[in-house]
Amino acid sequence: MRAARLIKMVLLLQSRPSMTAAELAAELEVSERTVTRDAQALSEAGVPVYADRGRTGGYRLIGGYRTRLTGLGRSEAEALFLSGVPGALREMGLEDAASAARLKVSAALMPSLRDAPRSASQRFHLDAPGWFKEAPAPELLPAVADAVWDDRRITARYRRQEAEVERELEPYGLVLKAGVWYLCARVPDSPGSGSHRVYRIDRFTAVAVGGERFVRDEEFDLPAFWEERAAQFARAILRAQVVVRLTGAGVRQLPYATDRAVAREAMESAGEPDPSGRVTVTLPVENEDVAYTQLMALGPEAEVLEPAALRERFAEAAARSAALYR
């Protein structure tokens, strides 16, 4: 346990000019006193950890010290080679760079771990797009990816409904969601916390990468931003409600017919089953057409109670089905 923590501490100090005791304690999930003891232990073991005293002081490595990857265990080495997404790297134009990096890491591993790349690749493969969906990489993705890596502003034209709009953007990060690429970018002339927006890259019609670099907000957290925006989007499209009475089988099948989180929350707020064992739930939906398609998959395990127009639509469909199978 402590050995792994010491290795992580060295790697953290290698990746930054210096770190305070508080920063190291937060990263390592220990107390500042433990950080002090670990730094002393590393120094006694020959690792040149230097402590700058004072309020603005911290810890740093001196003499250009670098550690080799001999501290990696088998599971760690295999996990390292699972971290790449081959298809995504290829679409961003980084396949050659990723291949070279894997070769360098492989060369630095101990001989007993040299088979880790093959071991990992033969046991795990990520195929991100959903079934039966063609998701070709956007032609402009490599240019956008270059701008993201280099912190360069771009001027982008993109389709918005029936018109094309041009924006100057500061590209902060890329997200691959279900085979679709998104750009999280800041609009320079829109200050404030809401200035970061999300754009589908396949809607870009032109991208010009400028020579000017922007100053990145180091507090920006891409995963947290995406999670928040994705949740907001999922909630924003649920503008209607339907009341449904479900059998036990319908309750079990509901998460497969609609959004799992929505189904779970609907069931948590549902009342007790009636004498026949059926449960009445209020389900947020995008609109009645979407609800019709989703709930039709449940067949006789779901009875729509409200709205009346949707109930009549299901009654008509049931009558037609009964006529077909009579």
Helices and strands as residue ranges (DSSP letters): H 2-15, H 21-28, H 32-44, E 49-51, E 59-61, G 69-71, H 74-82, H 86-91, H 95-108, G 111-113, H 116-121, H 141-150, E 152-160, E 163-177, E 180-186, G 193-195, E 196-200, G 201-203, E 204-213, H 222-236, E 240-246, H 248-257, H 260-268, E 279-285, H 288-296, G 299-301, E 302-306, H 308-325
